[in-house]
Amino acid sequence: MWNPNLYTQPLICHVNQEFVKKNMNKALIIDALPEKMYNKKHIKGAINIPYNKTVSHALLRKKCPKMNKNHPIIVYCYSKECDAALKIIRKLNKLGYTNSVHYKAGIQGWKGPTESSN
Protein backbone atom coordinates (compact mmCIF):
# COMPACT_ATOMS: atom_id res chain seq x y z
CA MET A 1 0.00 0.00 0.00
CA TRP A 2 1.22 3.49 -0.86
CA ASN A 3 2.06 5.65 2.15
CA PRO A 4 0.46 9.11 1.59
CA ASN A 5 2.98 10.69 3.99
CA LEU A 6 5.98 10.07 1.71
CA TYR A 7 7.26 13.04 -0.28
CA THR A 8 10.06 13.43 -2.79
CA GLN A 9 12.43 16.26 -2.01
CA PRO A 10 15.18 17.42 -4.36
CA LEU A 11 18.59 17.47 -2.72
CA ILE A 12 20.81 20.50 -3.12
CA CYS A 13 24.47 19.59 -2.96
CA HIS A 14 26.93 22.24 -1.84
CA VAL A 15 30.37 22.24 -3.43
CA ASN A 16 33.62 23.97 -2.57
CA GLN A 17 35.95 26.15 -4.60
CA GLU A 18 38.21 23.24 -5.55
CA PHE A 19 35.23 21.42 -7.08
CA VAL A 20 34.28 24.49 -9.11
CA LYS A 21 37.84 25.01 -10.35
CA LYS A 22 38.17 21.34 -11.30
CA ASN A 23 34.88 21.40 -13.25
CA MET A 24 34.92 24.90 -14.77
CA ASN A 25 35.44 23.57 -18.29
CA LYS A 26 32.94 20.72 -17.95
CA ALA A 27 29.95 22.40 -16.32
CA LEU A 28 27.68 25.31 -17.14
CA ILE A 29 28.31 27.93 -14.45
CA ILE A 30 25.36 30.18 -13.63
CA ASP A 31 25.65 33.47 -11.75
CA ALA A 32 22.24 34.04 -10.15
CA LEU A 33 22.81 37.70 -9.28
CA PRO A 34 21.22 40.73 -10.96
CA GLU A 35 22.85 41.71 -14.27
CA LYS A 36 24.46 44.84 -12.78
CA MET A 37 26.36 42.75 -10.19
CA TYR A 38 27.26 40.11 -12.78
CA ASN A 39 28.70 42.80 -15.05
CA LYS A 40 30.98 44.06 -12.25
CA LYS A 41 32.56 40.68 -11.52
CA HIS A 42 31.73 37.03 -12.12
CA ILE A 43 33.48 33.67 -12.24
CA LYS A 44 35.27 33.29 -15.55
CA GLY A 45 32.98 31.63 -18.10
CA ALA A 46 29.81 32.04 -16.01
CA ILE A 47 26.56 33.04 -17.66
CA ASN A 48 24.05 35.31 -15.98
CA ILE A 49 20.55 34.12 -15.17
CA PRO A 50 19.25 36.45 -12.44
CA TYR A 51 17.23 34.73 -9.72
CA ASN A 52 14.17 36.89 -10.45
CA LYS A 53 14.01 36.00 -14.16
CA THR A 54 12.24 33.12 -15.86
CA VAL A 55 14.37 30.06 -16.57
CA SER A 56 13.42 28.02 -19.64
CA HIS A 57 14.83 25.23 -21.80
CA ALA A 58 15.16 27.73 -24.68
CA LEU A 59 17.13 30.20 -22.55
CA LEU A 60 19.52 27.49 -21.32
CA ARG A 61 20.07 26.17 -24.86
CA LYS A 62 20.64 29.70 -26.14
CA LYS A 63 23.34 30.28 -23.53
CA CYS A 64 24.75 26.75 -23.81
CA PRO A 65 23.90 25.02 -27.14
CA LYS A 66 25.08 21.60 -25.91
CA MET A 67 22.70 21.80 -22.94
CA ASN A 68 20.64 18.77 -21.95
CA LYS A 69 18.92 17.78 -18.71
CA ASN A 70 21.94 15.81 -17.49
CA HIS A 71 24.54 18.49 -18.22
CA PRO A 72 26.43 19.48 -15.03
CA ILE A 73 25.46 22.91 -13.70
CA ILE A 74 27.14 24.94 -10.96
CA VAL A 75 25.10 27.83 -9.57
CA TYR A 76 26.36 30.58 -7.29
CA CYS A 77 25.30 33.99 -6.01
CA TYR A 78 26.95 36.57 -3.74
CA SER A 79 27.79 34.85 -0.44
CA LYS A 80 26.78 32.16 2.03
CA GLU A 81 23.97 34.40 3.27
CA CYS A 82 22.50 34.89 -0.23
CA ASP A 83 19.70 32.61 -1.46
CA ALA A 84 19.56 33.66 -5.14
CA ALA A 85 21.39 30.51 -6.30
CA LEU A 86 18.96 28.27 -4.42
CA LYS A 87 16.05 29.95 -6.24
CA ILE A 88 17.67 29.19 -9.61
CA ILE A 89 18.42 25.58 -8.61
CA ARG A 90 14.76 25.08 -7.63
CA LYS A 91 13.68 26.47 -11.02
CA LEU A 92 16.14 24.15 -12.79
CA ASN A 93 14.80 21.17 -10.81
CA LYS A 94 11.22 22.00 -11.84
CA LEU A 95 12.36 21.96 -15.49
CA GLY A 96 13.94 18.53 -14.99
CA TYR A 97 17.61 19.58 -14.71
CA THR A 98 18.82 17.38 -11.88
CA ASN A 99 22.61 17.64 -12.17
CA SER A 100 22.99 21.05 -10.53
CA VAL A 101 25.07 21.95 -7.48
CA HIS A 102 25.47 25.06 -5.33
CA TYR A 103 28.77 26.89 -4.83
CA LYS A 104 27.68 28.37 -1.52
CA ALA A 105 30.62 30.78 -0.90
CA GLY A 106 29.56 32.81 -3.94
CA ILE A 107 31.52 35.47 -5.74
CA GLN A 108 32.49 37.01 -2.39
CA GLY A 109 34.40 33.85 -1.43
CA TRP A 110 35.81 33.10 -4.90
CA LYS A 111 39.60 33.15 -5.21
CA GLY A 112 39.86 31.98 -8.81
CA PRO A 113 39.70 33.55 -12.27
CA THR A 114 37.07 36.24 -12.78
CA GLU A 115 35.77 38.44 -15.59
CA SER A 116 33.77 41.63 -15.84
CA SER A 117 31.40 42.72 -18.58
CA ASN A 118 31.99 46.47 -18.25
C-alpha positions in Angstrom: 0.0 0.0 0.0 1.2 3.5 -0.9 2.1 5.6 2.2 0.5 9.1 1.6 3.0 10.7 4.0 6.0 10.1 1.7 7.3 13.0 -0.3 10.1 13.4 -2.8 12.4 16.3 -2.0 15.2 17.4 -4.4 18.6 17.5 -2.7 20.8 20.5 -3.1 24.5 19.6 -3.0 26.9 22.2 -1.8 30.4 22.2 -3.4 33.6 24.0 -2.6 35.9 26.2 -4.6 38.2 23.2 -5.6 35.2 21.4 -7.1 34.3 24.5 -9.1 37.8 25.0 -10.4 38.2 21.3 -11.3 34.9 21.4 -13.3 34.9 24.9 -14.8 35.4 23.6 -18.3 32.9 20.7 -17.9 29.9 22.4 -16.3 27.7 25.3 -17.1 28.3 27.9 -14.4 25.4 30.2 -13.6 25.7 33.5 -11.7 22.2 34.0 -10.2 22.8 37.7 -9.3 21.2 40.7 -11.0 22.9 41.7 -14.3 24.5 44.8 -12.8 26.4 42.8 -10.2 27.3 40.1 -12.8 28.7 42.8 -15.1 31.0 44.1 -12.3 32.6 40.7 -11.5 31.7 37.0 -12.1 33.5 33.7 -12.2 35.3 33.3 -15.5 33.0 31.6 -18.1 29.8 32.0 -16.0 26.6 33.0 -17.7 24.0 35.3 -16.0 20.6 34.1 -15.2 19.2 36.4 -12.4 17.2 34.7 -9.7 14.2 36.9 -10.4 14.0 36.0 -14.2 12.2 33.1 -15.9 14.4 30.1 -16.6 13.4 28.0 -19.6 14.8 25.2 -21.8 15.2 27.7 -24.7 17.1 30.2 -22.5 19.5 27.5 -21.3 20.1 26.2 -24.9 20.6 29.7 -26.1 23.3 30.3 -23.5 24.8 26.7 -23.8 23.9 25.0 -27.1 25.1 21.6 -25.9 22.7 21.8 -22.9 20.6 18.8 -22.0 18.9 17.8 -18.7 21.9 15.8 -17.5 24.5 18.5 -18.2 26.4 19.5 -15.0 25.5 22.9 -13.7 27.1 24.9 -11.0 25.1 27.8 -9.6 26.4 30.6 -7.3 25.3 34.0 -6.0 27.0 36.6 -3.7 27.8 34.9 -0.4 26.8 32.2 2.0 24.0 34.4 3.3 22.5 34.9 -0.2 19.7 32.6 -1.5 19.6 33.7 -5.1 21.4 30.5 -6.3 19.0 28.3 -4.4 16.1 30.0 -6.2 17.7 29.2 -9.6 18.4 25.6 -8.6 14.8 25.1 -7.6 13.7 26.5 -11.0 16.1 24.2 -12.8 14.8 21.2 -10.8 11.2 22.0 -11.8 12.4 22.0 -15.5 13.9 18.5 -15.0 17.6 19.6 -14.7 18.8 17.4 -11.9 22.6 17.6 -12.2 23.0 21.0 -10.5 25.1 22.0 -7.5 25.5 25.1 -5.3 28.8 26.9 -4.8 27.7 28.4 -1.5 30.6 30.8 -0.9 29.6 32.8 -3.9 31.5 35.5 -5.7 32.5 37.0 -2.4 34.4 33.8 -1.4 35.8 33.1 -4.9 39.6 33.2 -5.2 39.9 32.0 -8.8 39.7 33.6 -12.3 37.1 36.2 -12.8 35.8 38.4 -15.6 33.8 41.6 -15.8 31.4 42.7 -18.6 32.0 46.5 -18.2 
